[in-house]
């Protein structure tokens, strides 16, 4: 089945130690998203790639970076994790990214990576 | 300030009855609305959507109603089944706004369907 896969499911890192979360997809979607979700909160969009075009949300901290080496893979890098960065990180994909008014394709989510900071 | 609000953190319903999950929004420019369902330890799964030019969309046991004048969206599940127990997220898109058509999510409502 075509899907969005996130690895690892659980990640523990130390305060200030860089960490990378990965996401891969077999859906061949051109848009990939990274969300941060804290307990009992709404998923918050960090950034997205429209093909190779990177789009950062205005309030995403500089500590968060992303790479998309090809269509299938996207990485979230946290350069110096703080305690406030402990959260569930969700990757999602869609086709067109909603830039076509007539394309109402929903986003498909992975199962997330739960990040803990020691 | 939250643009998409799900004011009920939780809802409990008896199996076979109707579940009604509510969502309010503040941005009149939202053009597309979606509901996602999330089980523990899994990512959100798309459930049903509705365009702002419609007031109702139905898919099996799931119906979404949109009241644009009230800026209110609701998801009806009839009949409710224990397997429907999950967190339900409402999401909205503002295609012509500054968000480039990205989705804005509510905080979710946890539905419990009791046998």
Contacts between the chains, C-beta under 8 A, distances in Angstrom:
chain1	res1	chain2	res2	distance
A	4	B	43	7.3
A	6	B	43	7.8
A	33	B	102	7.5
A	40	B	9	7.2
A	40	B	107	6.4
A	40	B	108	7.7
A	41	B	107	5.9
A	42	B	2	7.6
A	42	B	4	7.2
A	42	B	89	7.2
A	42	B	104	7.8
A	42	B	105	4.1
A	42	B	106	5.6
A	42	B	107	4.8
A	42	B	108	7.1
A	43	B	44	7.4
A	43	B	89	7.4
A	43	B	105	4.8
A	44	B	105	7.9
A	45	B	102	5.5
A	45	B	103	7.4
A	48	B	102	6.6
A	55	B	100	6.3
A	90	B	43	5.8
A	90	B	44	7.4
A	92	B	43	7.7
A	97	B	100	7.4
A	97	B	101	6.5
A	97	B	102	7.7
A	98	B	32	7.6
A	98	B	93	5.8
A	98	B	95	6.2
A	98	B	100	7.5
A	98	B	101	3.2
A	98	B	102	6.9
A	98	B	103	7.9
A	99	B	100	7.2
A	99	B	101	5.8
A	101	B	31	7.5
A	101	B	95	5.9
A	104	B	32	5.5
A	104	B	49	6.3
A	104	B	51	6.6
A	106	B	34	5.8
A	106	B	46	3.9
A	106	B	49	6.3
A	107	B	46	7.2
A	107	B	103	6.5
A	108	B	46	7.0
A	109	B	36	7.7
A	109	B	43	3.4
A	109	B	44	4.8
A	109	B	45	7.1
A	110	B	43	5.1
A	111	B	41	6.9
A	111	B	42	5.1
A	111	B	43	4.6
A	112	B	42	7.9
A	112	B	43	5.4
